[in-house]
Amino acid sequence: MHHTTPSLRRILVLEGPLTIYTAAQRKDMLLELFPLTREVEMDLTSVDELDTAGLQLLVLAKQEALRQGCTLILSNHSNAVLQALDLSGLHGYFEAPQSTLAERG
């Protein structure tokens, strides 16, 4: 019987929009990562648009990580991501920084 040991960390760089138009095609790719690793880092530097479908996908990824006993880390939040988290109030859920746009008033 062959056992594979999951790698410790995978880094996934997401680019472009994470919206209703792209979420479905990215869902399977994201969920396939969790059985293969103990920690997934999503680099969000190049996400230029994030709508409610994209937020739902991030929530689903976090739930799947927890279910699989993995850690999900969101890093390098773009302005679009920070703005969506501001509007949704999900900063705490993802342990994400607050947008500096809110501080400017």
N, C-alpha and C positions, 0 to 999 in steps of 0.2 A: 504494500500500500504506500502510495506516495503522498507525503504531506508537504505543503508549501508553507513557509513561514512568511507572514506579511512583512513588508518593509516597514520601517519606522515612520517615514514621512513621504508624502507626495505633495508636490506643489503644482497647482493648476492655475494658469494665467488665463483669466477670462477677458475677452476683448469684444468691443462693439456693444450693441444693445443687448440687454437682458430684459426682454419684453414678451408680451403675449405672442409675438411673431417668432421668437427664438427659444422660448422656454421649453416647449415640448421636445424639440430636437436636442436640447442640452440636458434634459432630465435624465435620460438613460445613461449618458456619459458620466454625469455626476454621481449617480447612485452606484455605478459599477466600481467606483474607487474605494468605497468603504470596506468591502470584504478583503481588500488587498493591502490594507495599511492600518496603522494605528492612529495616524494623524494626517489630516488633509488641510493644507493651507490653500485658500483661494485668494490669489492676488487680483485685486479689483481695480488696479491702476487704470486700465484701459476700458473700463465699462463706461460708456458715454451716455447711456440711458437705462433707467431702471423703473419699471412700472409695477403695478400690484401683482401681475403674473410673475415677474422676476423676483419680487419679494416672497411670494408664495413658494417659489422654487428654492430660495435660500432657506426658508423655514423648513421645507421638506428635507433639504440636505442636512440641516442641523438635527432634525428628528431622527433621520436615518443614522447619522453618526452616533447619536446617543443610543439608539437601538442596537447598533453593532459594537458598542463599547469603544468607539473612536472619538477623537477630538477633532472638531472643525474650527479652524482659525480663519477669520476674514482679515486680510491685510491690505495695506496701501489703498485705502478707500478713495475712490475718485469723488469729485464734487457731486456728480449725479447720484452716486450711492449715498453719500452723506445727506443730501437733500431728501432722498426717498426715506431714509431712516428718520430724519427730522419729522417728516409728515406722518409717518406710521407709528412713531414712538417705540421702535424696535432696537434702539441703541443698547439698552440693557440686556435684551435677549441675546444679542450677538456680541456683547461686550465691546461695542464699537465706540470710537470717539464722537463727541458732539461736533456738529458742523460749526465752523468759525463764522459762517454766514449769519447764524442766529445771534451770535454775540455782537455783530455789527449793528443790528437793530433795524 
